[in-house]
Amino acid sequence: MRRRSHRGGGLDAWPGYVDALSTLLMVIIFVLLVFVLAQAFLSVALSGRQHVLEELQTEMQHLTQMLSLERGKSQTLTLSMATLKSEEQKTEAQRAALAAQAQGLAAQLTQTKGQLASQSKLSSDSQAQVALLNQQLAELSKQLAAITSALDISQKDVKVRDAKIADLGNKLNLALADKVEQLKRYRSEFFGRLSQLLAGRPGIRVVGDRFVFQSEVLFPVGSADLTPAGADQIKALAQSLKEIAAQIPPDLSWVLRVDGHADRQQISSARYPTNWELSAARAITVVKLLIAQGVPPQHLAATAFAQFQPLDDADTPAAYAKNRRIELRLTDR
């Protein structure tokens, strides 16, 4: 009796094991299903992002072509304007000559009228001369009318050319405004890219449209030789600058200005007699490293301000440290 009861209890436990295994299998299947769906959604998202990047690249190429065309149009308009101005000068000279000729004919006409008035008292033998003078007077009147008509035509031509010059000037101004707008757009992109690159780095701040590096981040006190950490920061900056410079069209005039600043404490050494030499040497050191890393030298400028552009006018060590700095600014030439 006991053996039967024991065997019967073992058979009753088997369905529980089956249910547990079935539940575990369903959980595993559910987890796999979730994983597969997540992979599918991720693949769709990545595909969409790649498509957006391709569209942006295509748009950038299109904008570059449009800029090249606008540059050609601007040059053509400039040449046309120069030609029209030259023609206008010639027309003014012709107009002045015709006006002088008209004045001369008017003087001759007045003189002829006086002669006719005096000839009315002459004898009958002089009538032939009076008739000849009358004929000459008629011819002079015709010449004067022709000259007046030519002057009117010249004035109309001058007005037409003035209108063309004004139209060309407007077109040129629009083209120049478009170039300025493009530079602003690339300056905004430059500012955003550098902000992302330099975000969170100690000793670097954004002041208006400038990136400010505290000198202690790049240079030892009283020196213009980059520290290893400062050289690494400038090299990382150069890589981003090269990427941005490659996207800016070559017909846009832009310059990255590297400004060196010192505090009001006077320095006096054989190498740096004043703060001018120190601030200039630091700016030049940064520019040289950027050039060595492949940044185009024609788009770089090194300037020095010594202690005369402070951020903090206080006479404290903290203010001195704040004023010792290198600033980067993207501008036009």
C-alpha positions in Angstrom: 0.0 0.0 0.0 2.8 2.4 0.9 4.6 1.7 -2.4 1.6 2.4 -4.5 1.0 5.7 -2.7 4.6 6.7 -3.3 4.5 6.0 -7.0 1.2 7.7 -7.4 2.7 10.9 -5.8 5.7 10.9 -8.2 3.4 10.8 -11.3 1.4 13.8 -9.9 4.5 16.1 -9.9 5.3 15.6 -13.6 2.6 18.0 -15.0 4.1 20.8 -12.8 7.5 20.3 -14.3 6.0 20.4 -17.8 4.1 23.7 -17.0 7.3 25.2 -15.6 9.3 24.3 -18.7 6.5 25.6 -21.0 6.5 28.9 -19.1 10.2 29.2 -19.4 10.1 28.4 -23.1 7.4 31.1 -23.6 9.5 33.7 -21.7 12.6 32.9 -23.9 10.5 33.2 -27.0 9.1 36.5 -25.9 12.6 37.9 -25.1 13.8 36.8 -28.5 10.8 38.4 -30.1 11.5 41.7 -28.3 15.2 41.5 -29.3 14.3 40.9 -33.0 11.8 43.8 -33.0 14.4 46.1 -31.3 16.9 45.2 -34.0 14.4 45.9 -36.7 13.5 49.3 -35.3 17.2 50.2 -34.9 17.9 49.2 -38.5 15.1 51.4 -39.7 16.4 54.3 -37.6 19.9 53.9 -38.9 18.7 53.7 -42.5 16.7 56.9 -42.1 19.7 58.7 -40.6 21.9 57.6 -43.5 19.3 58.8 -46.0 19.2 62.3 -44.2 23.0 62.5 -44.3 23.1 61.7 -48.0 20.4 64.4 -48.7 22.5 66.9 -46.7 25.6 66.1 -48.7 23.7 66.5 -52.0 22.3 69.8 -50.9 25.8 71.0 -49.9 27.1 70.1 -53.4 24.2 71.9 -55.0 24.9 75.0 -52.9 28.6 74.9 -53.9 27.6 74.9 -57.6 25.2 77.8 -57.0 27.9 79.8 -55.3 30.3 79.2 -58.3 27.6 80.4 -60.7 26.9 83.5 -58.6 30.6 84.3 -58.5 30.7 84.2 -62.3 27.6 86.4 -62.6 29.2 88.9 -60.1 32.3 89.1 -62.2 30.3 89.6 -65.4 28.2 92.3 -63.8 31.3 94.1 -62.6 32.8 94.1 -66.1 29.5 95.3 -67.6 29.3 98.1 -65.1 32.9 99.2 -65.9 32.0 99.2 -69.7 28.9 101.2 -69.2 30.7 103.8 -67.0 33.4 104.2 -69.8 30.6 104.6 -72.4 28.9 107.2 -70.2 32.1 109.2 -69.9 32.5 109.2 -73.7 28.9 110.3 -74.1 29.4 113.1 -71.6 32.4 114.2 -73.6 30.4 114.2 -76.9 27.6 116.0 -75.2 30.0 118.7 -74.0 31.5 119.1 -77.5 28.0 119.4 -79.1 27.0 121.9 -76.5 30.1 124.0 -77.3 29.3 123.7 -81.0 25.8 124.8 -80.4 27.0 127.9 -78.4 29.3 128.8 -81.3 26.5 128.5 -83.8 24.2 130.6 -81.6 26.9 133.3 -81.5 27.3 133.2 -85.3 23.5 133.5 -85.6 23.4 136.5 -83.4 26.3 138.1 -85.3 24.5 137.3 -88.6 21.3 139.0 -87.4 23.3 142.1 -86.5 24.8 142.1 -89.9 21.4 141.8 -91.5 20.1 144.7 -89.5 22.9 146.9 -90.6 22.6 145.6 -94.2 19.0 146.9 -94.4 20.4 150.4 -94.8 22.8 149.4 -97.6 22.3 150.3 -101.2 20.7 148.2 -103.8 24.2 146.9 -104.9 24.5 145.0 -101.6 21.2 143.0 -101.9 23.0 139.9 -103.2 25.2 139.9 -100.2 22.1 140.1 -98.0 20.5 137.2 -99.8 23.7 135.1 -99.3 23.7 136.0 -95.6 20.0 134.9 -95.3 20.9 131.6 -96.9 23.8 131.1 -94.5 21.5 132.0 -91.7 19.0 129.3 -92.8 21.8 126.7 -93.0 23.0 127.7 -89.5 19.4 127.3 -88.2 19.2 123.8 -89.7 22.6 122.9 -88.1 21.4 124.3 -84.8 18.3 122.2 -85.0 20.3 119.1 -85.8 22.7 119.7 -82.9 19.7 120.2 -80.5 18.2 116.9 -81.7 21.6 115.2 -81.2 21.8 116.6 -77.7 18.3 115.3 -76.9 19.3 111.8 -78.2 22.5 111.9 -76.1 20.5 112.8 -73.0 18.1 109.9 -73.6 21.1 107.5 -74.0 22.6 108.8 -70.8 19.4 108.2 -68.9 19.1 104.7 -70.3 22.7 103.9 -69.4 22.2 105.4 -65.9 19.3 103.1 -65.4 21.4 100.1 -66.6 24.2 101.1 -64.2 21.8 101.4 -61.3 20.3 98.0 -62.1 23.8 96.4 -62.3 24.7 98.1 -59.0 21.6 96.6 -57.4 22.4 93.2 -58.7 26.0 93.5 -57.5 24.8 94.6 -54.0 22.4 91.6 -53.9 25.3 89.3 -54.9 27.5 90.8 -52.2 24.7 90.5 -49.6 24.3 86.8 -50.5 28.1 86.3 -50.0 27.8 88.0 -46.6 24.8 85.8 -45.7 26.8 82.7 -46.7 29.7 83.7 -44.5 27.4 84.3 -41.6 25.9 80.8 -42.1 29.4 79.2 -42.2 30.4 81.3 -39.2 27.4 80.0 -37.3 28.3 76.4 -38.3 32.0 77.0 -37.2 30.8 78.4 -33.9 28.5 75.4 -33.3 31.2 72.8 -34.3 33.8 74.3 -32.1 31.3 74.7 -29.2 30.7 70.9 -29.4 34.5 70.2 -29.6 35.5 72.4 -26.7 32.5 71.7 -24.5 33.4 70.7 -21.0 37.1 71.4 -21.3 38.7 73.3 -18.4 40.0 76.8 -19.0 38.0 77.4 -22.2 35.0 79.8 -22.3 32.7 81.3 -24.9 32.5 85.1 -24.8 30.1 86.5 -27.4 31.4 85.2 -30.8 34.9 84.3 -29.4 36.4 81.2 -27.9 38.6 82.1 -25.0 41.6 79.9 -23.9 43.1 80.9 -20.6 46.9 81.2 -21.0 47.5 78.7 -18.1 45.8 76.0 -20.2 48.3 76.5 -23.1 51.4 78.3 -21.8 53.4 78.5 -18.6 53.4 81.8 -16.9 55.7 84.4 -18.7 56.3 82.0 -21.6 55.1 81.5 -25.2 56.1 77.8 -25.4 53.0 75.5 -25.5 52.7 72.9 -22.8 52.1 69.3 -24.0 48.4 69.5 -22.9 48.1 72.9 -24.7 49.6 71.5 -27.9 47.2 68.6 -27.8 44.2 71.0 -27.5 45.4 73.1 -30.5 46.0 69.9 -32.6 42.4 68.7 -31.8 41.2 72.2 -32.8 43.1 72.1 -36.0 41.4 68.8 -37.1 38.0 70.4 -36.7 39.1 73.6 -38.5 40.3 71.6 -41.5 36.9 69.8 -41.7 35.1 73.2 -41.6 37.5 74.9 -44.1 36.9 72.0 -46.6 33.2 72.8 -46.6 33.5 76.6 -47.1 33.5 77.6 -50.8 36.9 79.0 -52.0 35.3 82.3 -53.1 34.3 83.3 -49.6 36.9 85.5 -47.8 37.3 84.3 -44.2 40.0 84.5 -41.6 40.5 82.8 -38.2 42.0 85.5 -36.1 44.1 84.3 -33.1 44.3 87.1 -30.5 47.0 87.2 -27.8 46.2 89.0 -24.5 48.2 89.7 -21.4 47.4 91.1 -17.9 48.4 94.5 -16.7 51.5 93.3 -14.8 54.5 94.5 -16.8 57.0 91.8 -18.0 60.6 92.7 -18.7 63.0 90.1 -20.0 65.5 89.7 -22.7 63.1 87.6 -24.8 59.9 89.6 -24.0 60.7 93.3 -23.2 57.0 94.2 -22.9 53.6 92.5 -22.9 53.3 93.3 -26.6 56.1 90.9 -27.4 54.7 88.2 -25.1 51.1 88.4 -26.4 52.2 88.5 -30.0 54.6 85.5 -29.5 51.8 83.4 -28.0 49.4 84.2 -30.9 52.1 83.4 -33.4 52.9 80.1 -31.6 49.3 79.0 -31.9 49.1 80.0 -35.6 52.3 78.1 -36.4 51.0 74.9 -34.8 47.7 75.2 -36.7 49.6 75.6 -40.0 51.8 72.6 -39.1 48.6 70.6 -38.6 47.3 71.5 -42.1 45.1 74.6 -41.6 45.5 76.8 -44.7 47.8 79.7 -43.7 46.0 82.2 -45.9 43.0 81.9 -43.6 44.9 82.6 -40.4 46.0 85.8 -38.7 48.0 86.4 -35.5 47.2 89.7 -33.6 48.4 91.0 -30.2 46.6 93.3 -27.7 49.0 93.2 -24.8 47.1 94.3 -21.6 44.8 96.8 -23.3 41.7 94.7 -23.8 41.0 93.2 -20.3 38.0 91.2 -19.4 38.3 92.1 -15.8 39.6 95.5 -14.6 40.2 94.5 -11.0 43.8 94.4 -9.6 43.5 90.8 -8.2 45.3 87.5 -9.1 41.9 86.1 -10.3 41.4 89.1 -12.6 45.0 88.8 -13.9 44.5 85.1 -14.7 41.3 85.9 -16.5 42.9 88.5 -18.7 45.8 86.3 -19.7 44.2 84.5 -22.6 44.1 83.4 -26.3 41.0 84.2 -28.3 39.8 82.7 -31.6 37.3 84.5 -33.8 36.1 83.8 -37.3 35.8 86.9 -39.4 36.0 88.2 -43.0 39.0 89.8 -44.7 
